[in-house]
Amino acid sequence: MGRRRENRWQPPEHPEVERPRAYSLSEDARGPDVCHAVTPVPVWAWIQFPTFHVRVKAFAKSWTRDAVLVEWAQFGQQANAWVWRSAVKHRTLRADATRHSPQNASPR
């Protein structure tokens, strides 16, 4: 029989690389009259990073006529950015989808 090795896991020898940060619109670009959501709205949002774009499941927290403040999970941490309104689309949460499906409709 083999012996069980103690302390099998070893931390990596290289330092953690810095994660890329998403671009966010400036205050001038997003415009005045910010509206804040009482309950965050689930959305799909295109997020721009320095070298790539990615579509994420996010929540709209605030918006103006031209931009939306979205919040999402990035590398296990909370991230947010102001993006153009055209980069955001509504999405439905699974609980909402099952509640409104035809199979769950009440009989008349």
Secondary structure, DSSP 8 states (H G I E B T S, - for coil): -----SS-----SS------------HHHH-S--EEEEEEEEEEEEEE-SS-EEEEEEEEEEE-SSEEEEEEEETTEEEEEEEEGGGEEE---HHHHHHTSGGGS---
